[in-house]
Amino acid sequence: MKIGEIIKDKQPDVYRKLNKHEKKERKQEHLSFYDIQELMQGGIHVYKRHRGAFRQIK
């Protein structure tokens, strides 16, 4: 027997509250193509030479 089934049998009001809370968290954020492209380009690292060694700038 799963925990959800036990709570549903013994405390139905608590079970309903938990399910409502879970459904609210499932909403996904809609990102446009431009937003996704901008996020993917944000991880580019830039290196510069300083005293003969490469240093990461960004």
N, C-alpha and C positions, 0 to 999 in steps of 0.2 A: 504494500500500500504506500502511495506517495504522500508526502507531507501536505500537498495541496488538497488531496482528497480528505484527509483527516480534518484539516481546518474547515473545509467546506461543510462537513457533516456536523462538527461541534460548534463552530463559530461562523455562521454564514455572513454576518454583517462585516466581520473583519476580512473575510475572503473577498467580498465585493470591493471593499476599500483598497485592498492590495492590487486587485485587477485593474481598478480605475487608475491607480498611480502608475502601474506598469504600462498601460496604454498611452498615457501622456508622454512618457519618456521615449516612445517608439517613433515620434514624429521626426522625419528626416528633413534636413535643410536642402533646399533646391539651389544648386549653383549653376550659373550659366557657363557656357563654353569659355568665355573670356576669363571668368573667375578661376576656373580650373587651370587654364593656361598660365595665369599669373602666379598661382600657388606653386605650380611645377617649376617655374623659372626662379623662384625665390631661393632655391637650395644651391645655386651655383656659387662655388667658392672661387675667390680671387686671391692669387698668390703674387708676392712681390719679393724681389731679392733685396736683402738687407745684410750687409757685411758678409756676402758670399753664401748666405743661407736663405732658403725660401721661407717667407713668413705669410701666414694667412691673414688677409686684410678683412674680408667680410665673411 
